[in-house]
Amino acid sequence: MFPVPPRVKICCIASEEEAALAVRLGASAIGLVSRMPSGPGPIPEFRIRDIARTVPPGVATFLLTCETTAELIIEQQRFCRTTTLQLVDEVEPGVHARLRDALPGISIVQVIHVRDDHALRQAIAVAPAVDAILLDSGNPSLSTKELGGTGRVHDWGLSRKIRDSVAVPIFLAGGLNAGNVAIAITQVAPFGVDVCSGLRTNGKLDETKLAAFMNATFTARNKSLTLRPGSVANHDENHYGNDDG
């Protein structure tokens, strides 16, 4: 069997051009950030809808939402029309089940902010209700919540413990860049990696940084593929969508 590299999700996409660049260089998913209490990348919901429409089949579109009630999350997704919901905050009891009922075919990814062993308990508890878990470095306990985009690395040893303790795919986020993603993949062995600020220059998605990140990701799993700015990647082995599980 050929080694399969981790899926790559490029977050904080702000335009159709950034989405097209991410797809061309091999991203299997893009993240579209709705209103947040803090952090980079929020865009209006009508722009999320417009960008999501341009993404080809086989590439997942994640709506990042900080809403915690089923009604508001359902309203957002039905307007934005993404394929996946990324819940960046802890939601009220029963919300995951209500989302399943109201939004058939939409994948649900729960973010767990890895600060201490409580993250492990959270992940084990929520895993049966979701399609995947994304491990990030925010701090929801602050007066102004940090729910992503911090650029900070968290304890990958704890992330690996979570990865080994749950049966759903794990995405790893938090301070990743071309210089550390291979080490992160080796230590955590995630299903996918997620990056925002590590690929940006003056707030814009940087093609050179993106190509370097993709190369490092593939190399971490002994994938003999070299990408350069201007090249096009094959998505056959680099997909995250509803048919993965």
VOPAGU-2260 file (C-alpha; in pm, 1 decimal, decimal comma):
REM VOPAGU-2260
SITE   aa  ch    i         X         Y         Z
SITE  MET   A    0       0,0       0,0       0,0
SITE  PHE   A    1     127,5     345,8     -87,4
SITE  PRO   A    2     168,0     586,7     207,5
SITE  VAL   A    3    -116,5     836,3     220,3
SITE  PRO   A    4     -22,1    1188,0     331,6
SITE  PRO   A    5    -240,0    1370,9     580,6
SITE  ARG   A    6    -521,0    1576,8     437,8
SITE  VAL   A    7    -445,3    1948,2     432,3
SITE  LYS   A    8    -702,0    2210,2     527,2
SITE  ILE   A    9    -615,4    2570,9     445,3
SITE  CYS   A   10    -808,6    2800,0     677,0
SITE  CYS   A   11    -898,1    3170,2     680,3
SITE  ILE   A   12    -969,7    3173,0     307,4
SITE  ALA   A   13   -1084,7    3524,1     218,6
SITE  SER   A   14   -1147,3    3522,1    -157,5
SITE  GLU   A   15   -1218,8    3306,7    -458,1
SITE  GLU   A   16    -856,9    3357,3    -565,1
SITE  GLU   A   17    -722,1    3222,5    -234,8
SITE  ALA   A   18    -956,8    2923,8    -256,3
SITE  ALA   A   19    -841,2    2847,0    -610,9
SITE  LEU   A   20    -474,9    2872,6    -506,9
SITE  ALA   A   21    -527,3    2635,2    -213,9
SITE  VAL   A   22    -705,6    2383,9    -435,8
SITE  ARG   A   23    -444,8    2407,0    -712,7
SITE  LEU   A   24    -161,9    2325,9    -472,2
SITE  GLY   A   25    -339,6    2026,5    -323,7
SITE  ALA   A   26    -562,2    2130,8     -33,0
SITE  SER   A   27    -833,7    1878,3      41,9
SITE  ALA   A   28   -1037,6    2132,6     238,1
SITE  ILE   A   29   -1066,0    2506,1     288,7
SITE  GLY   A   30   -1184,1    2688,7     599,4
SITE  LEU   A   31   -1419,5    2987,6     581,9
SITE  VAL   A   32   -1440,0    3186,2     904,4
SITE  SER   A   33   -1766,1    3350,9    1011,1
SITE  ARG   A   34   -1791,1    3610,5    1287,9
SITE  MET   A   35   -1566,1    3536,9    1585,8
SITE  PRO   A   36   -1493,4    3706,7    1919,7
SITE  SER   A   37   -1124,0    3733,1    1823,2
SITE  GLY   A   38    -863,7    3607,0    1579,6
SITE  PRO   A   39    -789,0    3638,5    1206,8
SITE  GLY   A   40    -994,0    3564,6     901,3
SITE  PRO   A   41   -1363,7    3643,2     958,9
SITE  ILE   A   42   -1554,1    3733,9     644,3
SITE  PRO   A   43   -1924,6    3810,5     589,6
SITE  GLU   A   44   -2151,9    3513,2     547,6
SITE  PHE   A   45   -2248,7    3614,4     195,1
SITE  ARG   A   46   -1879,0    3594,9     100,8
SITE  ILE   A   47   -1853,0    3250,6     259,1
SITE  ARG   A   48   -2145,6    3138,3      43,4
SITE  ASP   A   49   -1996,8    3294,0    -271,3
SITE  ILE   A   50   -1651,8    3138,3    -218,1
SITE  ALA   A   51   -1792,7    2796,7    -126,8
SITE  ARG   A   52   -1983,0    2788,9    -456,3
SITE  THR   A   53   -1655,0    2806,9    -650,6
SITE  VAL   A   54   -1486,5    2509,9    -481,2
SITE  PRO   A   55   -1485,4    2193,7    -695,6
SITE  PRO   A   56   -1633,9    1860,7    -587,0
SITE  GLY   A   57   -1390,7    1654,9    -384,0
SITE  VAL   A   58   -1266,4    1952,3    -183,1
SITE  ALA   A   59   -1450,0    2010,0     144,6
SITE  THR   A   60   -1565,0    2355,7     252,6
SITE  PHE   A   61   -1562,1    2412,9     628,9
SITE  LEU   A   62   -1780,4    2680,2     789,3
SITE  LEU   A   63   -1613,9    2790,4    1113,2
SITE  THR   A   64   -1880,9    2900,9    1356,7
SITE  CYS   A   65   -1865,4    3017,9    1716,9
SITE  GLU   A   66   -2239,1    2973,2    1765,4
SITE  THR   A   67   -2334,0    2721,0    2033,0
SITE  THR   A   68   -2707,6    2669,8    1975,7
SITE  ALA   A   69   -2852,4    2441,5    1710,1
SITE  GLU   A   70   -3090,0    2700,9    1570,9
SITE  LEU   A   71   -2819,9    2956,2    1489,8
SITE  ILE   A   72   -2575,7    2698,0    1353,3
SITE  ILE   A   73   -2843,5    2549,1    1126,4
SITE  GLU   A   74   -2939,2    2895,9    1002,3
SITE  GLN   A   75   -2575,0    2975,0     921,7
SITE  GLN   A   76   -2509,7    2652,5     734,5
SITE  ARG   A   77   -2827,4    2672,4     530,1
SITE  PHE   A   78   -2728,3    3020,3     418,0
SITE  CYS   A   79   -2357,9    2951,1     356,6
SITE  ARG   A   80   -2405,7    2606,2     198,6
SITE  THR   A   81   -2073,4    2455,6     303,5
SITE  THR   A   82   -2015,2    2081,4     315,0
SITE  THR   A   83   -1879,0    2076,2     670,0
SITE  LEU   A   84   -1943,7    2250,9    1000,9
SITE  GLN   A   85   -1647,2    2331,0    1224,7
SITE  LEU   A   86   -1772,8    2408,2    1574,4
SITE  VAL   A   87   -1497,3    2613,3    1735,6
SITE  ASP   A   88   -1655,7    2636,9    2080,9
SITE  GLU   A   89   -1815,5    2383,7    2313,0
SITE  VAL   A   90   -2182,2    2350,2    2224,6
SITE  GLU   A   91   -2485,4    2293,9    2439,4
SITE  PRO   A   92   -2594,1    1935,4    2515,0
SITE  GLY   A   93   -2790,7    1775,5    2233,1
SITE  VAL   A   94   -2670,7    2017,6    1966,5
SITE  HIS   A   95   -2476,3    1759,7    1764,9
SITE  ALA   A   96   -2781,1    1531,8    1742,1
SITE  ARG   A   97   -3004,2    1820,2    1634,4
SITE  LEU   A   98   -2755,5    1920,8    1365,9
SITE  ARG   A   99   -2753,0    1563,4    1236,7
SITE  ASP   A  100   -3130,6    1562,4    1209,1
SITE  ALA   A  101   -3159,2    1905,0    1047,3
SITE  LEU   A  102   -2856,6    1889,8     815,3
SITE  PRO   A  103   -2830,8    1540,4     664,2
SITE  GLY   A  104   -2511,8    1491,1     466,1
SITE  ILE   A  105   -2326,5    1774,9     637,5
SITE  SER   A  106   -2010,9    1666,4     821,1
SITE  ILE   A  107   -1958,9    1786,5    1178,8
SITE  VAL   A  108   -1612,0    1863,5    1312,8
SITE  GLN   A  109   -1576,5    1961,7    1678,5
SITE  VAL   A  110   -1279,7    2173,9    1785,6
SITE  ILE   A  111   -1107,9    2083,9    2111,7
SITE  HIS   A  112    -865,8    2341,6    2249,5
SITE  VAL   A  113    -570,8    2150,3    2393,1
SITE  ARG   A  114    -454,9    2311,6    2718,3
SITE  ASP   A  115    -451,2    2027,0    2969,3
SITE  ASP   A  116    -587,8    1677,4    3030,9
SITE  HIS   A  117    -942,0    1811,9    3022,5
SITE  ALA   A  118    -904,2    1816,7    2643,2
SITE  LEU   A  119    -865,4    1438,1    2644,2
SITE  ARG   A  120   -1183,7    1393,8    2843,9
SITE  GLN   A  121   -1368,6    1633,3    2613,4
SITE  ALA   A  122   -1250,7    1449,9    2303,2
SITE  ILE   A  123   -1350,5    1107,0    2433,4
SITE  ALA   A  124   -1694,6    1237,9    2530,2
SITE  VAL   A  125   -1770,8    1412,0    2201,3
SITE  ALA   A  126   -1617,4    1164,4    1955,2
SITE  PRO   A  127   -1927,8     944,3    1912,4
SITE  ALA   A  128   -2134,0    1247,1    1809,2
SITE  VAL   A  129   -1908,1    1392,1    1537,4
SITE  ASP   A  130   -1732,0    1301,2    1214,2
SITE  ALA   A  131   -1393,7    1436,5    1320,0
SITE  ILE   A  132   -1217,1    1633,5    1593,1
SITE  LEU   A  133    -986,9    1927,6    1531,4
SITE  LEU   A  134    -723,0    1997,3    1796,8
SITE  ASP   A  135    -635,1    2365,7    1828,4
SITE  SER   A  136    -458,3    2605,9    2064,9
SITE  GLY   A  137    -728,5    2852,1    2166,5
SITE  ASN   A  138    -845,0    2952,4    2512,3
SITE  PRO   A  139   -1224,6    2969,2    2545,1
SITE  SER   A  140   -1197,7    3061,6    2916,3
SITE  LEU   A  141   -1071,3    3415,5    2849,7
SITE  SER   A  142   -1309,2    3710,8    2882,3
SITE  THR   A  143   -1265,0    3755,9    2507,3
SITE  LYS   A  144   -1256,0    3399,1    2386,6
SITE  GLU   A  145    -971,3    3272,0    2170,9
SITE  LEU   A  146   -1129,1    3013,6    1942,8
SITE  GLY   A  147    -857,1    2969,3    1683,8
SITE  GLY   A  148    -599,6    3147,5    1472,9
SITE  THR   A  149    -362,9    3203,8    1764,4
SITE  GLY   A  150     -48,1    3088,6    1583,6
SITE  ARG   A  151      50,6    2897,0    1898,5
SITE  VAL   A  152     169,0    2538,3    1916,7
SITE  HIS   A  153      18,4    2324,1    2191,4
SITE  ASP   A  154     136,9    2000,7    2356,1
SITE  TRP   A  155     162,6    1749,7    2071,8
SITE  GLY   A  156     218,7    1470,4    2320,8
SITE  LEU   A  157    -131,3    1532,5    2454,6
SITE  SER   A  158    -262,7    1557,6    2098,7
SITE  ARG   A  159    -116,6    1214,3    2025,0
SITE  LYS   A  160    -281,5    1075,9    2337,1
SITE  ILE   A  161    -615,7    1211,4    2212,5
SITE  ARG   A  162    -553,1    1071,3    1865,3
SITE  ASP   A  163    -489,6     725,7    2013,4
SITE  SER   A  164    -797,5     741,4    2237,8
SITE  VAL   A  165   -1074,5     817,5    1988,1
SITE  ALA   A  166   -1207,0     639,0    1681,0
SITE  VAL   A  167   -1277,7     945,7    1466,5
SITE  PRO   A  168   -1029,4    1130,2    1242,0
SITE  ILE   A  169    -812,1    1394,9    1407,2
SITE  PHE   A  170    -710,1    1722,6    1245,6
SITE  LEU   A  171    -413,5    1900,8    1402,3
SITE  ALA   A  172    -401,2    2281,4    1410,2
SITE  GLY   A  173    -217,8    2546,9    1607,2
SITE  GLY   A  174     101,7    2720,8    1502,0
SITE  LEU   A  175     180,4    2492,3    1208,6
SITE  ASN   A  176     408,4    2604,0     926,0
SITE  ALA   A  177     644,7    2454,0     669,9
SITE  GLY   A  178     921,3    2432,5     929,6
SITE  ASN   A  179     736,5    2223,3    1188,1
SITE  VAL   A  180     456,0    2037,6    1013,8
SITE  ALA   A  181     667,1    1729,7     936,5
SITE  ILE   A  182     761,2    1694,6    1304,4
SITE  ALA   A  183     397,9    1744,4    1404,1
SITE  ILE   A  184     284,9    1472,6    1164,8
SITE  THR   A  185     551,0    1232,8    1292,7
SITE  GLN   A  186     459,8    1293,9    1656,5
SITE  VAL   A  187      79,2    1305,7    1631,1
SITE  ALA   A  188      -0,1    1105,2    1313,3
SITE  PRO   A  189    -315,5    1308,7    1244,1
SITE  PHE   A  190    -569,7    1238,6     973,2
SITE  GLY   A  191    -522,3    1598,4     860,1
SITE  VAL   A  192    -342,5    1922,5     933,7
SITE  ASP   A  193    -494,9    2269,7     944,3
SITE  VAL   A  194    -311,4    2597,9     892,4
SITE  CYS   A  195    -395,6    2967,1     871,0
SITE  SER   A  196    -143,9    3228,1     987,2
SITE  GLY   A  197     159,7    3013,0     906,0
SITE  LEU   A  198      94,1    3057,2     533,5
SITE  ARG   A  199      22,9    3428,9     521,7
SITE  THR   A  200     228,9    3735,8     438,8
SITE  ASN   A  201      75,0    4074,0     517,6
SITE  GLY   A  202    -257,6    3895,9     565,8
SITE  LYS   A  203    -258,1    3731,3     221,9
SITE  LEU   A  204    -220,8    3363,2     139,7
SITE  ASP   A  205     140,6    3328,6      22,3
SITE  GLU   A  206     189,3    3084,1    -265,0
SITE  THR   A  207     555,2    3020,6    -180,6
SITE  LYS   A  208     475,2    2941,2     183,1
SITE  LEU   A  209     181,7    2724,9      76,1
SITE  ALA   A  210     395,0    2523,5    -167,3
SITE  ALA   A  211     661,3    2472,2     100,7
SITE  PHE   A  212     396,6    2357,8     349,4
SITE  MET   A  213     248,3    2110,6     102,6
SITE  ASN   A  214     592,9    1972,3      21,7
SITE  ALA   A  215     674,0    1928,6     390,1
SITE  THR   A  216     342,2    1755,7     451,8
SITE  PHE   A  217     387,2    1507,4     170,1
SITE  THR   A  218     750,5    1446,1     259,7
SITE  ALA   A  219     651,2    1357,7     615,3
SITE  ARG   A  220     478,9    1046,6     478,1
SITE  ASN   A  221     750,6     966,2     220,7
SITE  LYS   A  222     541,9    1099,1     -63,8
SITE  SER   A  223     767,4    1167,3    -360,3
SITE  LEU   A  224     585,7    1472,3    -491,4
SITE  THR   A  225     743,8    1813,3    -539,4
SITE  LEU   A  226     526,2    2121,5    -578,1
SITE  ARG   A  227     641,2    2458,3    -702,2
SITE  PRO   A  228     454,8    2788,0    -734,6
SITE  GLY   A  229     248,4    2753,8   -1050,6
SITE  SER   A  230     217,8    2374,6   -1034,3
SITE  VAL   A  231    -101,7    2170,4   -1000,1
SITE  ALA   A  232    -156,9    1887,3    -751,1
SITE  ASN   A  233    -359,1    1569,0    -795,5
SITE  HIS   A  234    -644,7    1531,1    -544,8
SITE  ASP   A  235    -701,4    1156,6    -582,2
SITE  GLU   A  236    -533,4    1071,7    -248,6
SITE  ASN   A  237    -589,0    1405,2     -80,4
SITE  HIS   A  238    -958,6    1432,9      -8,4
SITE  TYR   A  239   -1176,1    1484,6     294,5
SITE  GLY   A  240   -1549,7    1462,0     250,6
SITE  ASN   A  241   -1859,9    1271,3     347,2
SITE  ASP   A  242   -1737,7     951,0     182,4
SITE  ASP   A  243   -1437,6     916,3     415,4
SITE  GLY   A  244   -1633,9     781,5     703,2
